Amino acid sequence: MDTLAREFSISSRDEVVALCKQIAEIMYRELEQNPKKNRPIIISLQSRDNAGKSAFWDIIREHLFIKGGIFVKKHSSSSQESGRVYETWVGKTRPDGRDIRLLNCNVGALMYEHMALFSINTFYKILGKGTDIPQYDIIILSKSDPQFIEPTFHTLEISICDLGGNYPKNWLRKIEYITPKGSPFSNLFHY
């Protein structure tokens, strides 16, 4: 499969926000143009701990849901005590009035609970959602090791490398993203 790849550096939270906003706009446009899409948009986030994966979760969600979305507690496993494992969000922002269903999942944390994620169908079963695709319109996976989630399921892969150490308010990062040619995210590569 032919892919596009780009690598660049950022040095501020504003640059992270701008990138996440662009990603959210592309996803929204894709859902608007293909309302009957039978496969979710899947983003993979890779980085070491505390490099900003959760910031991507939050900022993309904020820009995707015009009014903030609703955290669906009964379909989520995130808390102060256990950390952010998986979170389901729903928001009515599509022009056709249908909800956008977003799943953010820390696959590394989920893996410790279940030990195997071999396909997106297995992934849905583990979350108790059955196997009908799509249960979600958008899935953002962090720490999604290719041996657990088949790489061809990913629409966009983002690697975040922390360049400045783990200091408060330090946003110096090297970002690399990869997407199949012809994917909706190909627009990220026009520069």
Order of alpha helices (4+ residues) and beta strands (2+ residues): beta-alpha-beta-alpha-beta-beta-beta-beta-alpha-alpha-beta-beta-beta
